[in-house]
Structure formats: C-alpha cells, structure tokens
C-alpha cells in the first residue's frame, strides 16, 4: 500500500485538518477569556439560524465557488494561480462596462443582462490571466510571481478608473454610477417567494448561486469527460510524458490559465452585479485568495470545492456575527480563517503522513 484510500484522502484528511484548526481556534478564544463552545454556537446560529444568515452564507459561498473552481483548474495543469483576486477585479470591470454601456434596448430582461455580464466578466478575467500565462509559456516567467504582481496592477487600474473616467458625476466616493434597473439580478427572496418560501429580503444571495452550481457541473464535465480536460490533467501529472504524447505545453498553460481567469472573472456577477449593483473598490473582498484554500480543501474536485466554499461561507458570515454579538474582535476571526487555511494547505502533510503510516501498518497486519 503506497497511498491512502480515496475516501481517506477526500474526507478523512480534510476533516482532521479542520478539527485541528478549530481546536486551536477554541484554545485561542479560551485564552482571551471567552467560551469557545458559546462562540461556536453563535457562529452556527449567525450563519444558519435564519434565512438572513443563510442569505449571506450562500452569498459568500457563491464567490468562493467561482474562485475555488478557478484555482482548481490551474492546479490540474500543475500551475499555482495566485492571481484570482486581480482576475476577479478585472472581471468586475468587464461586468460593470457591460451593465453600464450596453443599451437597455438589448436587455429587455435581467436574464439578457446576466448573459452579457457573464460573457464580459469571463473575457476580461480570462484576458487578464492570459498575460501571465503567455509569460510562463513563452518566456519562462513563473506564474506565481506574475499573478501576484498582476493582483496589484489590477487593483491600481480599478482605482484609477473609479477616481477618473468611470466615477459617477458629483459623487464623493470612488464608485461608478448605479447599474440600470433591468440589470438587477433577482435575489433568493424574489425567486423563492412564488414557492411560498419566506426568505429574507435583506440577504444578498441571488441567482448567481445557481450559475456557480452550474459551473461546478461544467468544470466536472470539462475535466473528466472531454479531451481538453484529459490533456490538462495529463500535463499536470507529467509535463514530459504529455509532450511525448503530442500535447502542446504552450497550449495547455495558456488555455488552463485563461479558463481559470474566466471563472474568477465570473465571480463579479455575484459581487458587482448582484450585490453592489455598481463598480466599487474592493468588491472582491479577498475571495481570490480564499479560493486557494477552497481548492486545496476540496481536493480540486468541483463537489469538494462546493463543500469547502460552504465552509468558508460559514466562517465569513458566522465570524461577522461573532464579532457583532460577543467581545471577540474581528481580527480573531481572521486568525481562525488563517488556521483553517494553514492546516488544509501548508501543513497538510503534518496530518497526512501519520495517517498514511497508520493505514500502512493496518494493511501489513491484515496481510500477516
């Protein structure tokens, strides 16, 4: 036996990583004089105890599904796309331009506006990822370095546009004009009301959630049921062998990164179009970086990405409620999120190796 069973790799290791992170977080909360069990109950009630909490949890989950899927595709091609933040920012620019400048005559219904925005967000996000991809494929520049740099460039570009050309006339804040009403996406309250379900009007979760779930299915089919997906996976497992098999490294690097950037750009239909309904600074709110942890915890599988995104949606919304109703500072919530990321990512082998030894020892005893 040389590796863990599939169920242990997919479920047991993430569960143990998560358990350790929560235990350490509980110890930190206890050290500052708060009850960790009461804190956990507050987080659960805040995230899942009402339709308002569910609405925010699902809103964050939607963002993390898009960015988690984006990172997972790059991982499959043996690339670490750390530029999801910048790609989502530029994707938001594409969504904003589509909502602001496509004539309303071409958008008789919100569904038309959603299609235009999705196309624009994907093109802008994918186009922003194309530059680091080209630099790696043709110039050997490491994609981690270039994507980090492009995050800052994207933020600067958006900052300039929102204090100069795209700033609403007469406005004091750095933001564009509000999008036309026809581009406003229906919230879960509006979608569920005809079914007799009374969902919170104040919650920002909207139809983008279903787009994100559809993207999980699309990515699964792409990566597991298509020739392109096979080529991406083969290249990620062994670039040398894939070249021998006739797969072009340049093609895979560029296509995988553009797909990754397009998915990050699609996040803007939820944050920019669905929630803020205008272009603002920092609409991404770190979701590009959280996507890395979501992909790692989800083992780069679309269903795993969905579950991990829901977990981080819970942490975001539950953490907000925790800082609101207790004396636990908001900064400590960031520490909890950081511990989850640390154990699911950087320290994964700290749990994996002892568990592998236990399984190997159990297998040897069974053989004996």
N, C-alpha and C positions, 0 to 999 in steps of 0.2 A: 504494500500500500504506500503510494508516494504522495497522495494528496487527500484532502478532506472530501467526504461525500458531498454531493451537490447541495443537499438540504442544510448541511452544517455551514457550508460556505455562504449560502444565500440567507439563512435565517439565524443560525446559532451565533456566528461571529458578530454580525451587527447587533444582535440582542445583548451579547456580553459587553461589547464596546459601549453600547448605550447605557447599560446598567452601571458600569464603572463610572461613566461620565456623570450620571445622576447621583450616584453615591457620593462622589467627590463634591458635587454641587451642594448636596444636602449638608455635608460637613462644613462647607464654607458658610452656608446660611446659618447653621447652628453656631458657628464661631462668632458671628456678628450679633448673636442673641435672639435670633428668630427661630420659630418652629418649622423645620423643613417639611414635615407632613402637612401642616396647615398651609404652607406655601404651595405645595403640590396640589392640594385641593383647590386653592384659589386659582391656580393656573388652569386646572381642568374645567372648573366652572366658568372661568372667563373665556375659555376657548370653545367649549362645547355645551355650556349650560343654558344657552339661549340662542335664538335664531340670529340675534345681533352678533354674538360671539362667533357662531358658525359662519356668518357672512364675512367677517374679517379673516377668520382662519382660512376659508376657501379662497378669499382674495389673494392672500399671501401664497397659498398653495399653488394657485394658478401661475403666479410669477415664477415660482421655483420649479414647476414642471417644465416650463419653457427653457429656463436656463440650465436645469439639470439634464434635459434631453440634449441640449446643445453641447454641453461638456462631454456627455457620454459618447456622442458620435466622434468627436475628436479623439477621445481615449481609445476608441475601437481602432483608429488609424495610428495608434501609438504617438499621439500628439496631446500636449497639455495646453488646451486653450484657456488661458487665464484672462482672456480679453472679453469675456461675456458682458462685463459692465459697460465697456465702451461700445460694443456692438449693440447692446440694448439702447444706449443713449442715442446712437445714430439711427437705429431702427425707429426710435421715438420721433426723431426729426422727420423721417420718411412718413410716418403715420400722421404727424402734425401737418406736413405740407399737403398730404392728400386730403385731409379733412378741411383745411383752410382754403385750398385753391382749386380743388375740383368743383366745377359748377354744380350747384344743388339740383339743376335740371337733370344731371346724370345720376343723381342719388335720390330717387323717389321714395326710398325706404331705407331703414337703417341697415338692412342686410346688404344692400349695394355698397353703402359706405364701408361696411365691415370688410367686404371683399377687396375694395380698393386699398383700404388701410393695410390689410394683410399682405397684399402684393407689394405695396410701398415699403412696409416695415421689413419684409423678407429681403427685398432687393437692397435696401440701404444697409441692413445688418450684414448680409452676405457680402456686399461690396466692401464694407469696412474690414471684414475678415480676409478678403482677397489679397490685400496688400501684404500683411504678414505671411500669408500662405505662399505668395509669389516669392517673397524674400527668402523663405526657407527652401522652397523647391528649386529656385534658380541661383540663389546667392549664398545659401548655407547659413543664413542668419537664423538663430534659434528662435522658435515660435514663442517660447515663454517670455523671452526678453522683449521681442517686438510687440506682443499683445499687451504686456504690462505698459509699455510706452504709449501704445495707442489708446489705452484707457484714459490717460491724462490728456492726450490730444483731443479725444472725443469730448471730454468734459470742457476743455477750453473752447472748442469750436461751438458747442452748445451755449456756453456762457457768453461768447461774443455775439452770437445770433440773437440771444434774448435780451441783450442790452443795446443792440443796434437795429438790424433790419427787421427782425420778427417781433420786436417789443410792441405791445398794444399801445396805441396813441393815448397819451395822457395818463398812462398807468404809472404808479410809483414802483411797483415790483417788477422783477425781471421775469416776465411771462408774456406769452403771446395772447392774442385775442381769444375769446372762448370759441369753441368749435360750433358750427351751425347745429341747430336742434335735431336735424334729421340724422346727424352722425352719432347722437347719443345712444349708447347701447342699453338694451333692457336689462334691468337688474334681476336678481333671483326673485325679489318681491313681485315684480311685474310678470315674470314668467310662471311663477307658481300660484299666483292669485286665481287664475281661471280654474285651477285644480282644487280650489278650496283650501289651499295651504297658506296660512298667515305667516309670511316671512317678513323679517324686519325691513322697513323702508330705508333705514339709515345705513344698512350694511352695503359695502361697495361691490360685493361679489356679483358678477354679471355673466352674460352669455359667453364671455371669453373662457370661462371654466370648461365649457363643452368643447370649445376649439382646442384647448390644451389636452383634454382627454382624447380627442380625435387624433391629435399629434402623437400621442403615445402609441396608438394603433398604427398610424402611418410609419412611425420610426421602426416599430417592431417588424412590420411587413418589409420595409426597405432593407433593414439589416439582416433579416433572416429568410426572406423569400424573393430576393432579387439578385441579379448578377452583380450590380454595383455594390450592394451590401456585402456580398461574398468577397469581392475584391478588396473592399475596405478592411474587412476582418482578416483576410489573408495577409494583407500588407502589414497590419498591426501586429500580427503574430510573428511574422518573419519577412522583413523587407527584402532580404537577399533571395529567399525562396520564391517570393512573389514576382520579383524581377525575372527570375529564371522561367517562371510560368507565363511570362509575357505581360504582366501587369505594369503599367507605367507609374513610377513613383511620383512624378510631377503631377499627373492627372489625379491620383488619389489624394495627395496632400492638398491640392487646390480645391478639389470637389468636396472633400470631407470638411475642410475649414469653412468653405462657403456655406455648406449645409448647416454647420454649427453656428455660424454667424447669423444665418437666416432665422434659425429658431430663437436665438437670443433677441433678434430684432422683432420677432412676433410678440415678445413679451409686452411690447408697447401698446398693443391693442387693449390689454387689460389695464395697465398703469396709466398710460397717457390718454387713451381714447375712452376707456371705460370708467376710470376713477376721476381723473383731474379734468378731463374734457377740454384741455388746452395744453400747450407746451409750457413746462416749468423746469426749473433747475432741480436736479436730484430726484427726478421721478423714479429712477431705478432703485434707489434706497439700498444698495448693496446686494441686490438679488443676483447679480452676475457672479459675485464671489461665493454666495451661498450655494449657487448651482454646482460648484466644485464638490462641496461636501455632500450635496444631494446625489450627485452621480456616483461618488465613492461609496456612500452608504447603500445606494440602490444597486450596486454591482453593475452599473452601466446597462441595466435591463429596464425597459420602459415601465413595467409594472413595479419594479423596485424603486425607480425614480418617483413614481406617483406616491408610493408609501412614504418614502423619505421626504418628499415635498410636503406631504400632510403633516409629518412630524415637525418639520421646521415651521410650517404654518402655525401649528400649535404653540411652538416655542415663542414665535413672534407675538401672536395675539395673547397667549397666556402670560408672557413676560410683561406685556403692556398693562394687563390687568393687575399683575402682581405689584408693579411699581406704583400703580394708582391707588390700591387699597391697602397696602402694607408699607412699612418703613424701609423695605428692601429697595435700595437705589436701582435706577435703570441700568447703571453700569454693571451691576452684578448679573443682570440678565444677559448682557453681552458676554460675561465670563462663562455663564452656563452654556451659551451657544458655542463659545470657543472651545470649551471642554468636549462637547459633542463632536465638533469638527476635528479636534486633536486626536481623539481616540478612534474615530471612524476613518481618519485619513493617515496622519503621520505615524501614529502609534498602533496601527492595525496589526502589525507583526508581533507586537508585545503580547497580544491575546492569541493570535493565530498560531504561533509556534508552539506554545504549551498545549493548546487544544489538539494540534496535529500529533504531538508526541503521545497524548492520551489515546487518540484513535489508533495510532500505530501499535502502541502497547496492547490495546484491546484486541487488535487483529492478530497479533502474534500469539496471544493467549488462546484465542479461538483456534488457530492453526495447530497449536500444541495439543 
